[in-house]
């Protein structure tokens, strides 16, 4: 999860600082409350493959295709990024892509994040924010629903609801305690699950300066884990009125447990 305030309206945003310290003596599932909200998340995690299968994964790699659209439905631009994550024993990330004939790399070693353009570090504040937010935020998104066991999560069962296209879902509001990272307590999420099997259906994010609604379109099983392949992200009002399609995310070539050297997560100017 993130450790800085958010900028922009991407749904690739997480609410608090990533807990990068290993916790071998604590089972994160034990943090879930003994109530209907906690039971819903337990069922969602079981549907996604189960905590034991997820906790066994050491690394995760995939290509993310991102398509951006304007209010008329015309595509503005597209990106294809390589995402590489160390999941255990501590979180680390590397994102790399080409854009406008430039090569970009974001590296997060779990304590610090950098953005590079053609091998040179970008030191402006916007680039520093993007390095931190994009790496933690993207990990937060791909690790759902397992990330709902993180410290500081507040879960509230809001019962059945109806979302886009008259889909009936189980609604769980997700808040974060103040102190659960530098942005804890500043963002509210609603995660929506299929009430029959607790598969993830959508989410709604109120990040203070705006809102997004994201629907999960397709899933596949990778290493025993049910991973989403495609998401559609829409602008939205605080009243949860859905606006136009803004972004389509498609994950491809997803693989767990590929070997990764420590040097992969070191800043380029240190390699």
Secondary structure as a PSIPRED ss2 file (coil, helix, strand):
# PSIPRED VFORMAT (PSIPRED V4.0)

   1 X C   1.000  0.000  0.000
   2 X C   1.000  0.000  0.000
   3 X C   1.000  0.000  0.000
   4 X C   1.000  0.000  0.000
   5 X C   1.000  0.000  0.000
   6 X C   1.000  0.000  0.000
   7 X C   1.000  0.000  0.000
   8 X C   1.000  0.000  0.000
   9 X C   1.000  0.000  0.000
  10 X C   1.000  0.000  0.000
  11 X C   1.000  0.000  0.000
  12 X C   1.000  0.000  0.000
  13 X C   1.000  0.000  0.000
  14 X C   1.000  0.000  0.000
  15 X C   1.000  0.000  0.000
  16 X C   1.000  0.000  0.000
  17 X C   1.000  0.000  0.000
  18 X C   1.000  0.000  0.000
  19 X C   1.000  0.000  0.000
  20 X C   1.000  0.000  0.000
  21 X C   1.000  0.000  0.000
  22 X C   1.000  0.000  0.000
  23 X C   1.000  0.000  0.000
  24 X C   1.000  0.000  0.000
  25 X C   1.000  0.000  0.000
  26 X C   1.000  0.000  0.000
  27 X C   1.000  0.000  0.000
  28 X H   0.000  1.000  0.000
  29 X H   0.000  1.000  0.000
  30 X H   0.000  1.000  0.000
  31 X H   0.000  1.000  0.000
  32 X C   1.000  0.000  0.000
  33 X C   1.000  0.000  0.000
  34 X C   1.000  0.000  0.000
  35 X C   1.000  0.000  0.000
  36 X H   0.000  1.000  0.000
  37 X H   0.000  1.000  0.000
  38 X H   0.000  1.000  0.000
  39 X H   0.000  1.000  0.000
  40 X H   0.000  1.000  0.000
  41 X H   0.000  1.000  0.000
  42 X H   0.000  1.000  0.000
  43 X H   0.000  1.000  0.000
  44 X H   0.000  1.000  0.000
  45 X H   0.000  1.000  0.000
  46 X H   0.000  1.000  0.000
  47 X H   0.000  1.000  0.000
  48 X C   1.000  0.000  0.000
  49 X C   1.000  0.000  0.000
  50 X C   1.000  0.000  0.000
  51 X H   0.000  1.000  0.000
  52 X H   0.000  1.000  0.000
  53 X H   0.000  1.000  0.000
  54 X H   0.000  1.000  0.000
  55 X H   0.000  1.000  0.000
  56 X C   1.000  0.000  0.000
  57 X C   1.000  0.000  0.000
  58 X C   1.000  0.000  0.000
  59 X E   0.000  0.000  1.000
  60 X E   0.000  0.000  1.000
  61 X E   0.000  0.000  1.000
  62 X E   0.000  0.000  1.000
  63 X E   0.000  0.000  1.000
  64 X E   0.000  0.000  1.000
  65 X E   0.000  0.000  1.000
  66 X E   0.000  0.000  1.000
  67 X E   0.000  0.000  1.000
  68 X E   0.000  0.000  1.000
  69 X E   0.000  0.000  1.000
  70 X C   1.000  0.000  0.000
  71 X C   1.000  0.000  0.000
  72 X C   1.000  0.000  0.000
  73 X C   1.000  0.000  0.000
  74 X C   1.000  0.000  0.000
  75 X E   0.000  0.000  1.000
  76 X E   0.000  0.000  1.000
  77 X E   0.000  0.000  1.000
  78 X E   0.000  0.000  1.000
  79 X E   0.000  0.000  1.000
  80 X E   0.000  0.000  1.000
  81 X E   0.000  0.000  1.000
  82 X E   0.000  0.000  1.000
  83 X E   0.000  0.000  1.000
  84 X E   0.000  0.000  1.000
  85 X E   0.000  0.000  1.000
  86 X E   0.000  0.000  1.000
  87 X C   1.000  0.000  0.000
  88 X C   1.000  0.000  0.000
  89 X C   1.000  0.000  0.000
  90 X C   1.000  0.000  0.000
  91 X C   1.000  0.000  0.000
  92 X E   0.000  0.000  1.000
  93 X E   0.000  0.000  1.000
  94 X E   0.000  0.000  1.000
  95 X E   0.000  0.000  1.000
  96 X E   0.000  0.000  1.000
  97 X E   0.000  0.000  1.000
  98 X E   0.000  0.000  1.000
  99 X E   0.000  0.000  1.000
 100 X C   1.000  0.000  0.000
 101 X C   1.000  0.000  0.000
 102 X E   0.000  0.000  1.000
 103 X E   0.000  0.000  1.000
 104 X E   0.000  0.000  1.000
 105 X E   0.000  0.000  1.000
 106 X E   0.000  0.000  1.000
 107 X E   0.000  0.000  1.000
 108 X E   0.000  0.000  1.000
 109 X C   1.000  0.000  0.000
 110 X C   1.000  0.000  0.000
 111 X C   1.000  0.000  0.000
 112 X C   1.000  0.000  0.000
 113 X E   0.000  0.000  1.000
 114 X E   0.000  0.000  1.000
 115 X E   0.000  0.000  1.000
 116 X E   0.000  0.000  1.000
 117 X E   0.000  0.000  1.000
 118 X C   1.000  0.000  0.000
 119 X C   1.000  0.000  0.000
 120 X E   0.000  0.000  1.000
 121 X E   0.000  0.000  1.000
 122 X C   1.000  0.000  0.000
 123 X C   1.000  0.000  0.000
 124 X C   1.000  0.000  0.000
 125 X H   0.000  1.000  0.000
 126 X H   0.000  1.000  0.000
 127 X H   0.000  1.000  0.000
 128 X H   0.000  1.000  0.000
 129 X H   0.000  1.000  0.000
 130 X H   0.000  1.000  0.000
 131 X H   0.000  1.000  0.000
 132 X H   0.000  1.000  0.000
 133 X H   0.000  1.000  0.000
 134 X H   0.000  1.000  0.000
 135 X H   0.000  1.000  0.000
 136 X H   0.000  1.000  0.000
 137 X H   0.000  1.000  0.000
 138 X H   0.000  1.000  0.000
 139 X H   0.000  1.000  0.000
 140 X H   0.000  1.000  0.000
 141 X H   0.000  1.000  0.000
 142 X H   0.000  1.000  0.000
 143 X C   1.000  0.000  0.000
 144 X C   1.000  0.000  0.000
 145 X C   1.000  0.000  0.000
 146 X H   0.000  1.000  0.000
 147 X H   0.000  1.000  0.000
 148 X H   0.000  1.000  0.000
 149 X H   0.000  1.000  0.000
 150 X C   1.000  0.000  0.000
 151 X C   1.000  0.000  0.000
 152 X C   1.000  0.000  0.000
 153 X E   0.000  0.000  1.000
 154 X E   0.000  0.000  1.000
 155 X E   0.000  0.000  1.000
 156 X E   0.000  0.000  1.000
 157 X E   0.000  0.000  1.000
 158 X E   0.000  0.000  1.000
 159 X E   0.000  0.000  1.000
 160 X E   0.000  0.000  1.000
 161 X E   0.000  0.000  1.000
 162 X E   0.000  0.000  1.000
 163 X E   0.000  0.000  1.000
 164 X H   0.000  1.000  0.000
 165 X H   0.000  1.000  0.000
 166 X H   0.000  1.000  0.000
 167 X E   0.000  0.000  1.000
 168 X E   0.000  0.000  1.000
 169 X E   0.000  0.000  1.000
 170 X E   0.000  0.000  1.000
 171 X E   0.000  0.000  1.000
 172 X E   0.000  0.000  1.000
 173 X E   0.000  0.000  1.000
 174 X E   0.000  0.000  1.000
 175 X E   0.000  0.000  1.000
 176 X E   0.000  0.000  1.000
 177 X C   1.000  0.000  0.000
 178 X C   1.000  0.000  0.000
 179 X C   1.000  0.000  0.000
 180 X C   1.000  0.000  0.000
 181 X C   1.000  0.000  0.000
 182 X C   1.000  0.000  0.000
 183 X C   1.000  0.000  0.000
 184 X C   1.000  0.000  0.000
 185 X C   1.000  0.000  0.000
 186 X C   1.000  0.000  0.000
 187 X C   1.000  0.000  0.000
 188 X E   0.000  0.000  1.000
 189 X E   0.000  0.000  1.000
 190 X E   0.000  0.000  1.000
 191 X E   0.000  0.000  1.000
 192 X E   0.000  0.000  1.000
 193 X E   0.000  0.000  1.000
 194 X C   1.000  0.000  0.000
 195 X C   1.000  0.000  0.000
 196 X C   1.000  0.000  0.000
 197 X C   1.000  0.000  0.000
 198 X C   1.000  0.000  0.000
 199 X C   1.000  0.000  0.000
 200 X E   0.000  0.000  1.000
 201 X E   0.000  0.000  1.000
 202 X E   0.000  0.000  1.000
 203 X E   0.000  0.000  1.000
 204 X E   0.000  0.000  1.000
 205 X E   0.000  0.000  1.000
 206 X E   0.000  0.000  1.000
 207 X C   1.000  0.000  0.000
 208 X C   1.000  0.000  0.000
 209 X C   1.000  0.000  0.000
 210 X C   1.000  0.000  0.000
 211 X E   0.000  0.000  1.000
 212 X E   0.000  0.000  1.000
 213 X E   0.000  0.000  1.000
 214 X E   0.000  0.000  1.000
 215 X E   0.000  0.000  1.000
 216 X E   0.000  0.000  1.000
 217 X E   0.000  0.000  1.000
 218 X E   0.000  0.000  1.000
 219 X E   0.000  0.000  1.000
 220 X E   0.000  0.000  1.000
 221 X E   0.000  0.000  1.000
 222 X E   0.000  0.000  1.000
 223 X C   1.000  0.000  0.000
 224 X C   1.000  0.000  0.000
 225 X E   0.000  0.000  1.000
 226 X E   0.000  0.000  1.000
 227 X E   0.000  0.000  1.000
 228 X E   0.000  0.000  1.000
 229 X E   0.000  0.000  1.000
 230 X E   0.000  0.000  1.000
 231 X E   0.000  0.000  1.000
 232 X E   0.000  0.000  1.000
 233 X E   0.000  0.000  1.000
 234 X E   0.000  0.000  1.000
 235 X E   0.000  0.000  1.000
 236 X E   0.000  0.000  1.000
 237 X C   1.000  0.000  0.000
 238 X C   1.000  0.000  0.000
 239 X C   1.000  0.000  0.000
 240 X C   1.000  0.000  0.000
 241 X C   1.000  0.000  0.000
 242 X E   0.000  0.000  1.000
 243 X E   0.000  0.000  1.000
 244 X E   0.000  0.000  1.000
 245 X E   0.000  0.000  1.000
 246 X E   0.000  0.000  1.000
 247 X E   0.000  0.000  1.000
 248 X E   0.000  0.000  1.000
 249 X E   0.000  0.000  1.000
 250 X E   0.000  0.000  1.000
 251 X E   0.000  0.000  1.000
 252 X E   0.000  0.000  1.000
 253 X E   0.000  0.000  1.000
 254 X E   0.000  0.000  1.000
 255 X E   0.000  0.000  1.000
 256 X E   0.000  0.000  1.000
 257 X C   1.000  0.000  0.000
 258 X C   1.000  0.000  0.000
 259 X C   1.000  0.000  0.000
 260 X C   1.000  0.000  0.000
 261 X C   1.000  0.000  0.000
 262 X H   0.000  1.000  0.000
 263 X H   0.000  1.000  0.000
 264 X H   0.000  1.000  0.000
 265 X H   0.000  1.000  0.000
 266 X C   1.000  0.000  0.000
 267 X C   1.000  0.000  0.000
 268 X H   0.000  1.000  0.000
 269 X H   0.000  1.000  0.000
 270 X H   0.000  1.000  0.000
 271 X C   1.000  0.000  0.000
